[in-house]
Amino acid sequence: MALAVLLAVGAVVGWLMSIVWKQDSLPLSLVNMVLGSGSAFFGNLALGYEFGPSMIHAEALWAGSLCSAVAVSIVALLRRRFR
């Protein structure tokens, strides 16, 4: 359950960051949502948070949302740079 919540939070943050970076087309929004979910997952693994059936920590959600926002921002900056 915690993993599903973390992936959903990462997808929402990726979608919000696509709005912030004015990448409102559907393919870019979907890519940002997938990137947000993946970076939230790997960010939590890198920071050492464990996943269990009922282990939802506020710190893990904050870390996941921060990692996904940073990853989507870096990709958006690289897209603008190499256009």
Steps between C-alpha positions, in 0.01 A plus 500: 500500500781737585661437164177583316461822698861595430463436126175699492663793681791488255261501204307798639821693564620419147171625356516820708858560392396463136252781561764712674746451212220566244525158340125453470491261206372153585813300405728724706261492795493120489878481477529736797254291700697181433825680576353636823384157613831335418712766663281496812552124525875505440546809716342322794714193440813716486405675823447167674125500560346155519170397350253286684131425480400783732816710533412845371739757643460873450876530452491243220221686322685831531822342377320336210327819395823698527693243294232492232479881483877528463518227234218648293655848529838374382343325201294811416811718511687256276209495255506879478876509467522251212200609297 
